[in-house]
Structure formats: structure tokens, C-alpha cells
Amino acid sequence: MATLASHIPTHLPASPSDGIRTLARLGFAAKGMVYTVLGVLAVMAATGTEGGRTADKTQVLQTIQDMPMGRWLLGLVALGLAGYVLWRFVQAIRDTEGHGNSAKGMGKRLSYAASALGYGVLAYIAGKAAFENTSAGSGSGNSRQSFVATLLEQSYGQWLVGAIGLTVIGIGVYQLIRAYSGSFAKHVNSSQIPANQQRLVYRMGQLGYTARGIVWGILGYFLVQAAMQSNANAAQDTGGAFDLLASMGAGVLLVVALGLVAYGLYMFVRAKYPILRGV
């Protein structure tokens, strides 16, 4: 006699949520790739290894493009970053983390949208370089300084740039708090990670978020200096942050660079063992 179970399909059709989850995981992997290369280049610069340099994320895309089969790899990174952009917008619109509609909650959700826009630019640069065979490095230039210069020309422009700088510093402090409170770990399903590796993964996340917090803090400091001096050239990118760290000693740069490598590797772990709420 046929049972009810025999009529249940063994392979259910994919739902839109399945697609979102897949794109989110690709996004974490692409973000991991970018940060790992960013950190490795800085490690090489700190140790005096040939080919090392203090780069920003756009220059990282150029490095990926210059690798064997670089255009194909860059295309995958572009697709992954697009997936991350979509996931960030889903988090903002559907409130997957349950932040609510209070001022604090809306601020957090807006930060997801801002993150989506930032990585959207990076995804566009990567995609254009991969599919149109242009140079990914051509997207860098002085866009940051040009944007800050435009703001400084406005009424209360210095106050606005200063406020943005303080906000960026706040993001850096928040990354440090996440590192030492361990709150970052709630996004990884550690129960699926082998028990003898769980502590290593956790420490890797702590080191990664600490390094990221330091870099964000320096970027905010640059913006505050740009506001105080009314000088857009003071608004440096990640490469400038690395240069500042290098001026404190190669060891300082090396520690932070290794932290960014750890952050990149942690993103790969998050891609494999994610906890994705709301989808």
C-alpha cells in the first residue's frame, strides 16, 4: 500500500529565499577574497616581499585581474559582490535582524543600505573590468577626494565632512566592540564546524574584526582632518591607512595586515556555515 510519504517529492522546487541565500553566501566568499588579497598585499609590503603594496579595494580588484585567468576570477568576484549587495538590501528592507523601526533600528538598517551602495560600486568596477576587458584600477583615481571636495564646497561642508568622519570612527569602534564581545559569532553556525576548529575560527574572527576596526578608525580620522583643514586631499583611502600604520613601524602594519587576512578567511567560513535570518 502506498503511504503518504511516498507521494512527497524528494526534491522540492527552489524558492526565492533559496536564491537569496545562495547569493548571500557567494557575497561572503567574494568579500573574503577581496579582504584576503588586501591583507596579503599589505603583509608582503610589511615584510619587504616583492610585489607587496599598500592598496585600496579597487587596486585589489586590479591584482585579481592580473592573476592567471584573472578576468574569469574577477567576474566571479563581481557576481559575488552583487549577491552581497542584494543581501544587504534584503537586511535593510525586510529587517532580517529584527532591529525594528525605532531611531536606533532604522539607523542600523540604513547602515546596511549604505554598505550595499558601497559594495555596489565595487561590484560595478569588477564587473566592468571582467566583461569589458578594461582595467579595474581605472576606477580608483581621486574619487574619494573629489567627493569630499564637493562636500567641502557646500554650506556647513566642513561640519558635514567632520560628522561623516566621526561616524566612520564610530563604525570602527563598533567593530572593536563586536570583536571583544564576540557578537560577530552569531552569524556563523559553529555547531557545524568541527569541535577542534571552533576556537581557532572564533579567534580568527576576533583578530579580523579588530584589524577592520583599526582601519575604519584611521579612515574616519582622515575625514576629520580633511574637515578641520578644509583639504580634501587629507581624506585618504585604505592604502593611506596602511601607509600611516607603516610609519609606526613595519611590525604594526604586519599585525593589522594579518588581521585583515584573518577577516577574509573568516568571511569564507561565514560563506560555508552561515546563519541567515529572515530568508
C-alpha positions in Angstrom: 0.0 0.0 0.0 1.3 3.4 -0.9 2.0 5.7 2.1 1.7 9.4 2.4 5.4 9.7 2.4 5.7 8.0 -0.9 3.8 10.9 -2.5 6.0 13.6 -1.0 8.6 14.8 -3.7 12.1 14.2 -2.7 13.3 17.4 -4.4 11.2 20.4 -3.7 11.4 23.3 -6.2 13.8 26.1 -5.3 12.2 29.1 -3.6 13.2 32.8 -4.0 14.7 32.5 -0.5 17.0 29.7 -1.7 18.3 32.1 -4.4 18.8 34.9 -1.9 20.7 32.5 0.5 22.9 31.3 -2.3 23.7 34.9 -3.4 24.4 35.9 0.2 26.9 33.0 0.6 28.6 34.0 -2.7 28.8 37.5 -1.4 30.6 36.5 1.8 33.0 34.5 -0.3 33.7 37.4 -2.6 34.2 39.7 0.3 36.5 37.2 1.8 38.5 37.1 -1.4 38.9 40.9 -1.5 40.0 41.2 2.1 42.3 38.2 1.9 44.1 39.7 -1.1 44.1 43.2 0.5 45.7 41.7 3.7 48.2 39.6 1.8 49.5 42.6 -0.3 49.9 44.5 3.0 51.7 41.6 4.6 54.1 41.4 1.6 54.7 45.2 1.9 55.4 44.9 5.6 57.9 42.1 5.1 59.6 43.7 2.1 58.4 40.9 -0.2 58.5 41.8 -3.9 55.0 42.6 -5.2 53.7 43.8 -1.9 52.0 47.2 -1.6 49.5 49.1 0.5 46.4 49.0 -1.7 42.8 50.0 -1.6 39.9 47.7 -2.6 39.9 48.9 -6.2 43.6 48.1 -6.5 42.8 44.7 -5.1 40.5 44.1 -8.0 43.3 45.0 -10.3 45.6 42.5 -8.6 42.9 39.8 -9.0 42.5 40.8 -12.7 46.3 40.3 -13.2 46.2 36.7 -11.9 46.1 33.7 -14.3 42.5 33.6 -15.6 42.0 36.9 -13.8 39.1 38.1 -15.9 37.1 34.9 -15.1 38.0 35.2 -11.4 37.1 38.9 -11.4 33.8 38.0 -13.0 33.0 35.6 -10.1 34.0 38.3 -7.6 31.7 40.7 -9.3 28.8 38.2 -9.2 29.6 37.5 -5.5 29.7 41.2 -4.6 26.4 41.7 -6.4 25.0 38.9 -4.3 26.3 40.7 -1.1 24.7 43.9 -2.3 21.3 42.1 -2.7 21.7 40.6 0.8 22.4 43.9 2.4 19.3 45.4 0.8 17.2 42.5 2.0 18.5 43.0 5.5 17.6 46.7 5.3 14.2 46.3 3.8 12.9 43.1 5.4 14.6 43.8 8.8 16.0 40.3 8.9 17.9 41.1 12.2 14.8 42.4 13.9 16.1 46.0 14.6 12.6 47.4 14.3 11.5 50.9 13.3 12.9 52.9 16.2 15.5 55.6 15.5 18.3 53.2 16.5 16.8 50.4 14.5 16.3 52.5 11.4 19.9 53.8 11.7 21.2 50.2 11.7 19.0 49.3 8.7 20.2 52.4 6.9 23.8 51.2 7.5 23.0 48.0 5.7 21.8 50.0 2.7 24.9 52.2 2.8 27.0 49.1 2.9 25.1 47.8 -0.1 25.8 51.0 -2.1 29.5 50.9 -1.3 29.9 47.3 -2.4 27.7 48.0 -5.3 30.3 50.4 -6.7 33.0 47.8 -6.2 30.8 45.2 -7.9 30.3 47.5 -10.9 34.0 48.2 -11.2 34.8 44.5 -11.0 32.0 43.6 -13.5 33.0 46.2 -16.0 36.7 45.2 -15.9 35.8 41.5 -16.2 33.2 41.7 -19.0 34.5 44.8 -21.0 38.2 43.9 -20.5 39.1 47.2 -19.0 41.4 47.9 -16.2 39.9 47.6 -12.7 42.5 50.1 -11.5 41.0 52.8 -13.7 38.1 53.0 -11.2 40.2 54.3 -8.4 41.7 57.7 -9.1 40.8 60.5 -6.8 37.1 59.8 -6.5 37.2 59.9 -2.7 38.9 63.3 -2.7 36.6 64.6 -5.4 33.5 63.6 -3.3 34.9 65.2 -0.2 35.9 68.3 -2.1 32.3 68.7 -3.3 31.0 68.4 0.2 33.5 71.0 1.5 32.3 73.5 -1.1 28.8 73.4 0.4 27.4 75.4 3.3 28.5 73.8 6.5 30.6 71.4 4.4 33.3 71.2 7.0 30.8 70.2 9.7 29.3 67.6 7.3 32.6 66.0 6.5 33.6 66.1 10.1 30.3 64.4 11.1 30.9 61.7 8.5 34.4 61.2 9.8 33.1 60.8 13.4 30.5 58.3 12.1 33.3 56.3 10.4 35.3 56.3 13.6 32.1 55.1 15.4 31.9 52.3 13.0 35.5 51.4 13.8 34.8 51.4 17.5 31.7 49.2 16.8 33.9 46.7 15.0 36.2 46.6 18.1 33.2 46.1 20.4 32.0 43.2 18.1 35.5 41.7 18.3 35.8 41.6 22.0 32.1 40.9 22.9 32.1 38.0 20.4 28.8 39.2 18.9 30.1 38.6 15.4 30.0 34.9 16.0 26.2 34.8 15.9 26.3 34.9 12.1 28.2 31.6 11.9 26.7 28.2 12.6 29.5 27.0 14.8 27.7 23.7 15.5 28.6 22.6 12.0 32.3 23.4 12.5 34.5 20.5 13.8 34.9 21.0 17.6 38.7 21.2 17.4 38.4 24.1 14.9 35.8 26.2 16.6 38.1 28.1 18.9 40.5 28.8 16.1 37.7 30.2 13.9 36.5 32.4 16.8 40.0 33.8 17.4 40.3 34.4 13.7 37.1 36.4 13.8 38.3 38.4 16.8 41.6 39.3 15.1 39.8 40.1 11.8 37.2 42.4 13.3 39.9 44.1 15.4 42.0 44.9 12.4 39.0 46.1 10.5 38.0 48.4 13.3 41.5 49.9 13.4 41.4 50.6 9.6 37.9 52.1 9.8 39.1 54.3 12.7 42.0 55.6 10.7 39.8 56.3 7.7 37.5 58.3 10.0 40.5 60.2 11.4 41.5 61.2 7.8 38.0 62.6 7.2 38.1 64.6 10.4 41.4 66.0 9.3 40.0 66.9 5.9 37.2 68.8 7.6 39.5 70.6 10.1 41.9 71.6 7.3 39.3 72.1 4.7 41.5 70.0 2.5 40.0 67.1 0.5 43.4 65.6 -0.1 43.6 64.6 3.6 40.8 62.1 3.0 42.9 59.0 2.3 41.8 55.5 1.4 42.8 52.1 2.8 46.2 52.4 1.2 46.7 55.7 3.1 45.7 53.9 6.3 48.3 51.2 5.7 50.9 53.9 5.0 50.1 55.5 8.3 50.5 52.2 10.1 53.7 51.6 8.2 55.1 54.9 9.5 54.6 53.5 13.0 56.8 50.5 12.1 56.7 47.5 9.8 55.6 45.4 12.8 52.4 47.5 13.3 51.5 47.2 9.6 52.2 43.4 9.7 49.9 42.8 12.7 47.0 44.7 11.1 47.6 43.2 7.7 47.5 39.7 9.2 44.2 40.7 10.9 42.7 41.6 7.5 43.8 38.2 6.1 42.1 36.7 9.1 38.9 38.7 8.4 39.0 37.5 4.8 39.3 33.9 5.9 36.5 34.3 8.4 34.3 35.5 5.6 35.0 32.2 3.8 33.9 30.4 7.0 30.7 32.5 7.1 30.1 31.6 3.5 30.2 27.9 4.3 28.4 27.9 7.6 26.1 30.9 7.5 23.2 31.8 9.7 20.9 33.8 7.5 17.8 35.2 9.3 14.6 36.2 7.6 15.0 34.1 4.4 
